[in-house]
Amino acid sequence: MVANLTTPLLGIVSTTAIGRLGDATALGGVAMASFIFDCLFWLFAFLRMGTLAFTAQSLGAGEADKLRLHLMRALALAGVIGTALIALKVPLAAILLGATGGSEAVTRAAKTYFTIRIWAAPLALYAARGCLQALRYPGLLKATFGQSLPRQIP
């Protein structure tokens, strides 16, 4: 649950830090870019949810050998998507910031914040969280699937 709050929390912390500078343009830029990142990263929540489902199925079926495979697939997909977001940061920023309708000065400040924060994209996609969340509650998974779990998880 706490991991769901990390993206908006980073925006709140950034807004607080920039707000202390007293520059309304920079504050508006951070707020606009933070909103974009909240939406953008939520679009890729399927990585976390899908990984959780596949991991839970493997645990329920007693297939501990597939756990590492599910995690590696999710991490690889998050890496590819995150790298693509970084590679496309200039046109992506132009499209997304242009769609928000901020003033020119606020959009310029948002673009600066966007080009810095986009580097966190591969790690912010929460791919590993789905696997870790499924592994954290094995009793719930055992009750749900009605099968014994593997004694050792690789």
PyMOL commands that set and color helices and strands:
alter all, ss='L'
color gray80, all
select helices_A, chain A and resi 2-19+24-42+46-60+65-87+89-100+104-124+127-136+138-145
alter helices_A, ss='H'
color red, helices_A
deselect
rebuild
show_as cartoon
